[in-house]
Amino acid sequence: MTTGSVSPRRADTRRNNERILAAALESLASGDELSFNAIARKAGVGVGTVYRHFPTPEALVLAVYRREVRHLVEVVPELLAEHAPEAAFRIWTSHLASYMMTKRGLADALSAATAGAYEDLAARTYDAMLGAVTTLLEANVRAGTARAGLDPRTVLLCLAGLMHLDPTGDWQRQTENFTDLLWHGLRG
């Protein structure tokens, strides 16, 4: 007899879930149609496994989106452990820009999948991203590389400018220029 509402998933179930999400992200990012059969082939699982994990295309799109946001947020402590705070901020901004440039198909699918529930998802994403930016700013203030008193909401709003980079152009260089300009404002 088990206690609690859900037993832990087996390792192979977790691996299948991750492979399905990675295959779905690849399809969405490249603008391919979200076909459970194609995703199953890419993930190396049966189509029934895809349906067991994600009963609808909307559920799959939302899971991919949540995974990507989680990766953006969870990388912050790793970056701060491995790099000086300023470098961590710059690398994270580059990760964020890369996410925005390569996941445009995900944005379109997300809009279709979240009809009616977008505000809740957007609020949770905003809170998670605000936490990541706050952590990076606080580390930089402690290191003396950013001025105190910065509002993380304002910095996050500025980072939203990355959405306007041209994914077909030299967005990496544009990201570096954007980050340099933002950094000058953060240093004050």
KOLMARLUM-848471 format. One record per atom (N, C-alpha, C): residue number from 1; residue in three letters; atom name; x, y, z. Coordinates in steps of 0.2 Angstrom, whole numbers. Example, Ala and Ser with C-alpha at 12.3 -4.5 7.8 and 13.67 -1.06 7.14 Angstrom:
! residues 2
1, Ala, N, 66, -28, 39
1, Ala, CA, 62, -22, 39
1, Ala, C, 66, -16, 39
2, Ser, N, 64, -11, 35
2, Ser, CA, 68, -5, 36
2, Ser, C, 64, 0, 39
//
This chain:
! residues 188
1, Met, N, 4, -6, 0
1, Met, CA, 0, 0, 0
1, Met, C, 4, 6, 0
2, Thr, N, 3, 11, -4
2, Thr, CA, 7, 17, -4
2, Thr, C, 3, 23, 0
3, Thr, N, 7, 27, 2
3, Thr, CA, 5, 33, 5
3, Thr, C, 6, 39, 1
4, Gly, N, 2, 44, 2
4, Gly, CA, 3, 50, -2
4, Gly, C, -1, 50, -9
5, Ser, N, -1, 55, -12
5, Ser, CA, -6, 55, -18
5, Ser, C, -2, 52, -25
6, Val, N, 4, 53, -25
6, Val, CA, 7, 51, -31
6, Val, C, 14, 47, -29
7, Ser, N, 15, 42, -32
7, Ser, CA, 22, 38, -31
7, Ser, C, 27, 41, -36
8, Pro, N, 33, 41, -34
8, Pro, CA, 38, 44, -38
8, Pro, C, 39, 40, -45
9, Arg, N, 40, 44, -50
9, Arg, CA, 40, 40, -57
9, Arg, C, 47, 37, -58
10, Arg, N, 47, 31, -61
10, Arg, CA, 53, 27, -63
10, Arg, C, 57, 31, -67
11, Ala, N, 64, 29, -67
11, Ala, CA, 69, 33, -70
11, Ala, C, 67, 33, -78
12, Asp, N, 65, 27, -81
12, Asp, CA, 64, 27, -88
12, Asp, C, 58, 31, -90
13, Thr, N, 53, 32, -85
13, Thr, CA, 47, 36, -87
13, Thr, C, 50, 43, -87
14, Arg, N, 54, 45, -82
14, Arg, CA, 57, 52, -82
14, Arg, C, 61, 53, -89
15, Arg, N, 65, 48, -91
15, Arg, CA, 69, 49, -97
15, Arg, C, 64, 50, -103
16, Asn, N, 59, 46, -103
16, Asn, CA, 54, 46, -109
16, Asn, C, 51, 53, -109
17, Asn, N, 49, 55, -103
17, Asn, CA, 46, 62, -103
17, Asn, C, 51, 67, -106
18, Glu, N, 57, 67, -104
18, Glu, CA, 62, 72, -106
18, Glu, C, 63, 71, -113
19, Arg, N, 64, 65, -116
19, Arg, CA, 65, 64, -123
19, Arg, C, 59, 67, -127
20, Ile, N, 53, 66, -125
20, Ile, CA, 47, 68, -128
20, Ile, C, 47, 76, -128
21, Leu, N, 48, 79, -122
21, Leu, CA, 49, 86, -122
21, Leu, C, 54, 89, -127
22, Ala, N, 60, 86, -127
22, Ala, CA, 65, 88, -131
22, Ala, C, 63, 88, -139
23, Ala, N, 60, 82, -140
23, Ala, CA, 58, 81, -147
23, Ala, C, 52, 86, -149
24, Ala, N, 48, 88, -145
24, Ala, CA, 42, 92, -146
24, Ala, C, 45, 99, -147
25, Leu, N, 50, 101, -142
25, Leu, CA, 53, 108, -143
25, Leu, C, 57, 108, -150
26, Glu, N, 60, 103, -152
26, Glu, CA, 64, 104, -158
26, Glu, C, 58, 105, -164
27, Ser, N, 53, 101, -164
27, Ser, CA, 48, 102, -169
27, Ser, C, 45, 109, -169
28, Leu, N, 43, 112, -163
28, Leu, CA, 40, 118, -162
28, Leu, C, 45, 124, -164
29, Ala, N, 51, 123, -162
29, Ala, CA, 56, 128, -164
29, Ala, C, 58, 129, -171
30, Ser, N, 57, 123, -174
30, Ser, CA, 58, 123, -182
30, Ser, C, 52, 125, -186
31, Gly, N, 46, 126, -182
31, Gly, CA, 40, 127, -186
31, Gly, C, 37, 122, -188
32, Asp, N, 39, 115, -187
32, Asp, CA, 35, 109, -189
32, Asp, C, 28, 109, -186
33, Glu, N, 24, 105, -189
33, Glu, CA, 17, 104, -186
33, Glu, C, 18, 99, -180
34, Leu, N, 14, 100, -175
34, Leu, CA, 15, 96, -169
34, Leu, C, 11, 90, -170
35, Ser, N, 15, 85, -172
35, Ser, CA, 12, 78, -174
35, Ser, C, 15, 73, -168
36, Phe, N, 10, 70, -165
36, Phe, CA, 12, 66, -159
36, Phe, C, 16, 60, -163
37, Asn, N, 14, 58, -169
37, Asn, CA, 18, 52, -172
37, Asn, C, 25, 54, -173
38, Ala, N, 26, 60, -176
38, Ala, CA, 33, 63, -177
38, Ala, C, 37, 64, -171
39, Ile, N, 34, 66, -166
39, Ile, CA, 37, 67, -159
39, Ile, C, 39, 60, -156
40, Ala, N, 35, 55, -157
40, Ala, CA, 36, 49, -154
40, Ala, C, 42, 46, -158
41, Arg, N, 43, 47, -165
41, Arg, CA, 48, 44, -168
41, Arg, C, 55, 48, -166
42, Lys, N, 55, 54, -166
42, Lys, CA, 61, 58, -164
42, Lys, C, 63, 56, -157
43, Ala, N, 58, 55, -152
43, Ala, CA, 60, 53, -145
43, Ala, C, 61, 46, -144
44, Gly, N, 60, 42, -149
44, Gly, CA, 62, 35, -149
44, Gly, C, 57, 31, -144
45, Val, N, 51, 33, -144
45, Val, CA, 46, 30, -140
45, Val, C, 39, 29, -144
46, Gly, N, 35, 25, -141
46, Gly, CA, 29, 24, -145
46, Gly, C, 24, 30, -144
47, Val, N, 19, 30, -149
47, Val, CA, 15, 36, -149
47, Val, C, 10, 36, -143
48, Gly, N, 9, 29, -140
48, Gly, CA, 5, 29, -134
48, Gly, C, 8, 32, -128
49, Thr, N, 15, 31, -128
49, Thr, CA, 19, 34, -123
49, Thr, C, 18, 42, -123
50, Val, N, 18, 45, -129
50, Val, CA, 17, 52, -129
50, Val, C, 10, 54, -126
51, Tyr, N, 5, 50, -129
51, Tyr, CA, -2, 52, -126
51, Tyr, C, -3, 50, -119
52, Arg, N, 1, 45, -116
52, Arg, CA, 1, 44, -109
52, Arg, C, 3, 50, -105
53, His, N, 9, 53, -107
53, His, CA, 12, 59, -104
53, His, C, 8, 65, -105
54, Phe, N, 6, 66, -111
54, Phe, CA, 3, 72, -114
54, Phe, C, -4, 71, -118
55, Pro, N, -9, 71, -114
55, Pro, CA, -16, 68, -118
55, Pro, C, -18, 73, -123
56, Thr, N, -16, 79, -124
56, Thr, CA, -18, 84, -129
56, Thr, C, -11, 88, -131
57, Pro, N, -12, 90, -137
57, Pro, CA, -6, 95, -140
57, Pro, C, -5, 101, -135
58, Glu, N, -11, 103, -132
58, Glu, CA, -10, 109, -128
58, Glu, C, -6, 107, -122
59, Ala, N, -7, 102, -119
59, Ala, CA, -4, 99, -113
59, Ala, C, 4, 99, -115
60, Leu, N, 5, 96, -121
60, Leu, CA, 12, 95, -123
60, Leu, C, 16, 102, -124
61, Val, N, 12, 107, -127
61, Val, CA, 15, 113, -128
61, Val, C, 16, 117, -121
62, Leu, N, 12, 117, -117
62, Leu, CA, 13, 120, -110
62, Leu, C, 18, 116, -106
63, Ala, N, 19, 110, -107
63, Ala, CA, 25, 106, -103
63, Ala, C, 31, 109, -106
64, Val, N, 32, 109, -113
64, Val, CA, 38, 112, -116
64, Val, C, 40, 119, -114
65, Tyr, N, 35, 123, -114
65, Tyr, CA, 36, 130, -111
65, Tyr, C, 38, 130, -104
66, Arg, N, 35, 126, -100
66, Arg, CA, 37, 126, -93
66, Arg, C, 44, 124, -92
67, Arg, N, 46, 119, -96
67, Arg, CA, 52, 116, -95
67, Arg, C, 58, 121, -97
68, Glu, N, 56, 125, -103
68, Glu, CA, 61, 130, -105
68, Glu, C, 62, 136, -100
69, Val, N, 56, 138, -97
69, Val, CA, 57, 143, -92
69, Val, C, 60, 140, -86
70, Arg, N, 59, 134, -84
70, Arg, CA, 62, 131, -78
70, Arg, C, 70, 131, -79
71, His, N, 72, 129, -85
71, His, CA, 79, 129, -87
71, His, C, 82, 136, -86
72, Leu, N, 79, 141, -89
72, Leu, CA, 81, 148, -88
72, Leu, C, 82, 150, -81
73, Val, N, 78, 148, -77
73, Val, CA, 78, 150, -70
73, Val, C, 83, 146, -66
74, Glu, N, 83, 140, -67
74, Glu, CA, 87, 135, -63
74, Glu, C, 95, 136, -65
75, Val, N, 96, 139, -71
75, Val, CA, 103, 140, -73
75, Val, C, 107, 145, -69
76, Val, N, 103, 150, -66
76, Val, CA, 106, 156, -62
76, Val, C, 110, 154, -57
77, Pro, N, 108, 149, -52
77, Pro, CA, 113, 148, -47
77, Pro, C, 119, 144, -49
78, Glu, N, 119, 140, -55
78, Glu, CA, 125, 137, -58
78, Glu, C, 129, 142, -61
79, Leu, N, 126, 147, -64
79, Leu, CA, 131, 153, -67
79, Leu, C, 134, 157, -62
80, Leu, N, 131, 158, -56
80, Leu, CA, 134, 162, -51
80, Leu, C, 139, 158, -47
81, Ala, N, 138, 151, -47
81, Ala, CA, 143, 147, -44
81, Ala, C, 150, 147, -48
82, Glu, N, 149, 147, -55
82, Glu, CA, 154, 146, -59
82, Glu, C, 158, 152, -62
83, His, N, 154, 158, -61
83, His, CA, 157, 164, -64
83, His, C, 156, 170, -59
84, Ala, N, 160, 175, -60
84, Ala, CA, 159, 182, -57
84, Ala, C, 151, 184, -58
85, Pro, N, 148, 188, -54
85, Pro, CA, 141, 190, -55
85, Pro, C, 140, 194, -61
86, Glu, N, 145, 198, -63
86, Glu, CA, 144, 202, -70
86, Glu, C, 144, 197, -75
87, Ala, N, 149, 192, -76
87, Ala, CA, 149, 187, -81
87, Ala, C, 143, 183, -81
88, Ala, N, 140, 181, -75
88, Ala, CA, 134, 177, -74
88, Ala, C, 128, 181, -77
89, Phe, N, 128, 187, -76
89, Phe, CA, 122, 191, -79
89, Phe, C, 123, 191, -86
90, Arg, N, 129, 192, -89
90, Arg, CA, 129, 193, -96
90, Arg, C, 128, 186, -99
91, Ile, N, 130, 181, -97
91, Ile, CA, 129, 174, -99
91, Ile, C, 122, 172, -99
92, Trp, N, 118, 174, -94
92, Trp, CA, 111, 173, -93
92, Trp, C, 107, 177, -98
93, Thr, N, 109, 183, -99
93, Thr, CA, 106, 187, -104
93, Thr, C, 107, 184, -111
94, Ser, N, 113, 181, -112
94, Ser, CA, 114, 178, -119
94, Ser, C, 109, 172, -119
95, His, N, 109, 168, -114
95, His, CA, 104, 162, -114
95, His, C, 97, 164, -115
96, Leu, N, 95, 170, -112
96, Leu, CA, 88, 172, -113
96, Leu, C, 87, 174, -120
97, Ala, N, 92, 178, -123
97, Ala, CA, 91, 180, -130
97, Ala, C, 91, 174, -135
98, Ser, N, 95, 169, -134
98, Ser, CA, 95, 163, -138
98, Ser, C, 88, 159, -137
99, Tyr, N, 86, 159, -131
99, Tyr, CA, 79, 156, -130
99, Tyr, C, 74, 160, -135
100, Met, N, 74, 166, -134
100, Met, CA, 69, 170, -138
100, Met, C, 70, 170, -146
101, Met, N, 76, 169, -148
101, Met, CA, 77, 169, -155
101, Met, C, 76, 162, -158
102, Thr, N, 77, 157, -154
102, Thr, CA, 76, 150, -157
102, Thr, C, 69, 147, -155
103, Lys, N, 65, 150, -151
103, Lys, CA, 59, 147, -149
103, Lys, C, 53, 151, -151
104, Arg, N, 54, 154, -157
104, Arg, CA, 48, 158, -160
104, Arg, C, 42, 153, -161
105, Gly, N, 43, 147, -164
105, Gly, CA, 38, 143, -165
105, Gly, C, 34, 140, -159
106, Leu, N, 38, 140, -153
106, Leu, CA, 35, 138, -147
106, Leu, C, 30, 144, -145
107, Ala, N, 32, 150, -146
107, Ala, CA, 28, 156, -144
107, Ala, C, 21, 155, -148
108, Asp, N, 21, 154, -154
108, Asp, CA, 15, 153, -158
108, Asp, C, 11, 148, -156
109, Ala, N, 14, 142, -154
109, Ala, CA, 10, 136, -152
109, Ala, C, 7, 138, -145
110, Leu, N, 11, 141, -141
110, Leu, CA, 9, 143, -134
110, Leu, C, 3, 147, -134
111, Ser, N, 3, 152, -139
111, Ser, CA, -3, 157, -139
111, Ser, C, -9, 153, -141
112, Ala, N, -9, 148, -145
112, Ala, CA, -15, 144, -147
112, Ala, C, -17, 139, -141
113, Ala, N, -12, 137, -138
113, Ala, CA, -13, 132, -132
113, Ala, C, -16, 135, -126
114, Thr, N, -15, 141, -125
114, Thr, CA, -17, 144, -119
114, Thr, C, -23, 149, -119
115, Ala, N, -26, 148, -124
115, Ala, CA, -32, 152, -125
115, Ala, C, -36, 152, -119
116, Gly, N, -37, 158, -116
116, Gly, CA, -41, 158, -110
116, Gly, C, -38, 157, -103
117, Ala, N, -32, 154, -103
117, Ala, CA, -28, 153, -97
117, Ala, C, -21, 157, -98
118, Tyr, N, -20, 161, -102
118, Tyr, CA, -14, 164, -103
118, Tyr, C, -12, 169, -97
119, Glu, N, -16, 172, -94
119, Glu, CA, -15, 177, -89
119, Glu, C, -11, 173, -83
120, Asp, N, -14, 167, -81
120, Asp, CA, -11, 164, -76
120, Asp, C, -4, 161, -77
121, Leu, N, -3, 159, -83
121, Leu, CA, 3, 156, -86
121, Leu, C, 8, 162, -86
122, Ala, N, 6, 167, -89
122, Ala, CA, 11, 173, -89
122, Ala, C, 13, 176, -83
123, Ala, N, 8, 176, -78
123, Ala, CA, 10, 178, -71
123, Ala, C, 15, 174, -68
124, Arg, N, 14, 167, -68
124, Arg, CA, 19, 162, -65
124, Arg, C, 26, 163, -69
125, Thr, N, 26, 164, -75
125, Thr, CA, 32, 165, -79
125, Thr, C, 35, 171, -77
126, Tyr, N, 32, 176, -76
126, Tyr, CA, 34, 183, -74
126, Tyr, C, 38, 182, -67
127, Asp, N, 34, 179, -63
127, Asp, CA, 37, 178, -56
127, Asp, C, 43, 174, -56
128, Ala, N, 43, 169, -60
128, Ala, CA, 50, 165, -60
128, Ala, C, 55, 169, -63
129, Met, N, 54, 172, -69
129, Met, CA, 59, 176, -72
129, Met, C, 61, 182, -67
130, Leu, N, 57, 185, -64
130, Leu, CA, 58, 191, -59
130, Leu, C, 63, 188, -54
131, Gly, N, 62, 182, -51
131, Gly, CA, 66, 179, -46
131, Gly, C, 73, 178, -49
132, Ala, N, 74, 176, -55
132, Ala, CA, 80, 175, -58
132, Ala, C, 84, 181, -59
133, Val, N, 81, 187, -61
133, Val, CA, 84, 193, -62
133, Val, C, 86, 196, -55
134, Thr, N, 81, 195, -50
134, Thr, CA, 83, 198, -43
134, Thr, C, 89, 194, -41
135, Thr, N, 89, 188, -41
135, Thr, CA, 95, 184, -39
135, Thr, C, 102, 187, -42
136, Leu, N, 102, 188, -49
136, Leu, CA, 107, 190, -52
136, Leu, C, 109, 198, -50
137, Leu, N, 104, 202, -49
137, Leu, CA, 105, 209, -47
137, Leu, C, 108, 209, -40
138, Glu, N, 105, 205, -36
138, Glu, CA, 108, 205, -29
138, Glu, C, 115, 203, -28
139, Ala, N, 117, 198, -32
139, Ala, CA, 124, 195, -32
139, Ala, C, 128, 201, -35
140, Asn, N, 126, 204, -40
140, Asn, CA, 130, 210, -43
140, Asn, C, 131, 216, -38
141, Val, N, 126, 217, -34
141, Val, CA, 126, 223, -29
141, Val, C, 131, 221, -24
142, Arg, N, 130, 214, -22
142, Arg, CA, 135, 212, -16
142, Arg, C, 142, 212, -19
143, Ala, N, 143, 211, -25
143, Ala, CA, 150, 211, -28
143, Ala, C, 153, 218, -30
144, Gly, N, 148, 223, -29
144, Gly, CA, 150, 230, -31
144, Gly, C, 150, 231, -38
145, Thr, N, 147, 227, -42
145, Thr, CA, 147, 228, -50
145, Thr, C, 141, 231, -52
146, Ala, N, 136, 231, -48
146, Ala, CA, 130, 235, -50
146, Ala, C, 128, 239, -44
147, Arg, N, 124, 245, -46
147, Arg, CA, 122, 249, -40
147, Arg, C, 116, 247, -37
148, Ala, N, 116, 249, -30
148, Ala, CA, 110, 247, -26
148, Ala, C, 104, 250, -28
149, Gly, N, 98, 248, -26
149, Gly, CA, 92, 251, -27
149, Gly, C, 89, 250, -34
150, Leu, N, 92, 246, -38
150, Leu, CA, 89, 244, -45
150, Leu, C, 82, 240, -43
151, Asp, N, 77, 242, -47
151, Asp, CA, 71, 238, -47
151, Asp, C, 71, 232, -52
152, Pro, N, 71, 226, -49
152, Pro, CA, 72, 220, -54
152, Pro, C, 66, 220, -59
153, Arg, N, 60, 223, -58
153, Arg, CA, 55, 223, -62
153, Arg, C, 57, 228, -68
154, Thr, N, 60, 233, -67
154, Thr, CA, 62, 237, -72
154, Thr, C, 68, 234, -77
155, Val, N, 72, 231, -74
155, Val, CA, 78, 227, -77
155, Val, C, 74, 222, -82
156, Leu, N, 69, 218, -79
156, Leu, CA, 66, 213, -83
156, Leu, C, 62, 216, -89
157, Leu, N, 59, 222, -88
157, Leu, CA, 56, 225, -93
157, Leu, C, 61, 227, -98
158, Cys, N, 67, 229, -96
158, Cys, CA, 72, 231, -101
158, Cys, C, 74, 225, -105
159, Leu, N, 75, 219, -102
159, Leu, CA, 77, 213, -105
159, Leu, C, 72, 211, -110
160, Ala, N, 65, 213, -109
160, Ala, CA, 60, 211, -114
160, Ala, C, 62, 214, -121
161, Gly, N, 66, 219, -121
161, Gly, CA, 69, 222, -128
161, Gly, C, 72, 216, -132
162, Leu, N, 75, 211, -129
162, Leu, CA, 78, 206, -133
162, Leu, C, 73, 203, -138
163, Met, N, 67, 203, -137
163, Met, CA, 62, 200, -141
163, Met, C, 62, 204, -148
164, His, N, 65, 209, -148
164, His, CA, 65, 213, -155
164, His, C, 71, 212, -159
165, Leu, N, 75, 208, -157
165, Leu, CA, 81, 206, -161
165, Leu, C, 79, 202, -167
166, Asp, N, 83, 203, -172
166, Asp, CA, 81, 199, -178
166, Asp, C, 84, 192, -178
167, Pro, N, 80, 187, -178
167, Pro, CA, 82, 180, -178
167, Pro, C, 86, 178, -184
168, Thr, N, 85, 182, -189
168, Thr, CA, 88, 180, -196
168, Thr, C, 95, 184, -197
169, Gly, N, 96, 189, -192
169, Gly, CA, 102, 193, -192
169, Gly, C, 107, 191, -188
170, Asp, N, 112, 195, -186
170, Asp, CA, 117, 194, -181
170, Asp, C, 115, 196, -174
171, Trp, N, 110, 192, -172
171, Trp, CA, 107, 193, -165
171, Trp, C, 112, 192, -160
172, Gln, N, 117, 188, -161
172, Gln, CA, 122, 187, -155
172, Gln, C, 126, 193, -154
173, Arg, N, 128, 197, -159
173, Arg, CA, 131, 203, -159
173, Arg, C, 127, 208, -156
174, Gln, N, 120, 208, -158
174, Gln, CA, 116, 213, -156
174, Gln, C, 114, 212, -148
175, Thr, N, 114, 206, -146
175, Thr, CA, 113, 204, -139
175, Thr, C, 119, 207, -135
176, Glu, N, 125, 206, -137
176, Glu, CA, 131, 209, -134
176, Glu, C, 131, 216, -133
177, Asn, N, 129, 220, -139
177, Asn, CA, 128, 227, -138
177, Asn, C, 122, 229, -134
178, Phe, N, 117, 225, -134
178, Phe, CA, 111, 227, -129
178, Phe, C, 113, 226, -122
179, Thr, N, 117, 220, -121
179, Thr, CA, 119, 219, -114
179, Thr, C, 124, 224, -111
180, Asp, N, 129, 226, -116
180, Asp, CA, 133, 232, -114
180, Asp, C, 129, 238, -112
181, Leu, N, 125, 240, -116
181, Leu, CA, 121, 246, -115
181, Leu, C, 117, 245, -108
182, Leu, N, 114, 240, -107
182, Leu, CA, 110, 238, -101
182, Leu, C, 115, 238, -95
183, Trp, N, 121, 235, -96
183, Trp, CA, 125, 235, -90
183, Trp, C, 128, 242, -88
184, His, N, 129, 246, -93
184, His, CA, 131, 253, -91
184, His, C, 126, 256, -87
185, Gly, N, 119, 255, -88
185, Gly, CA, 114, 258, -84
185, Gly, C, 114, 255, -77
186, Leu, N, 115, 248, -77
186, Leu, CA, 115, 245, -70
186, Leu, C, 121, 247, -66
187, Arg, N, 127, 249, -69
187, Arg, CA, 132, 251, -65
187, Arg, C, 131, 258, -62
188, Gly, N, 128, 262, -66
188, Gly, CA, 126, 269, -64
188, Gly, C, 132, 273, -63
//
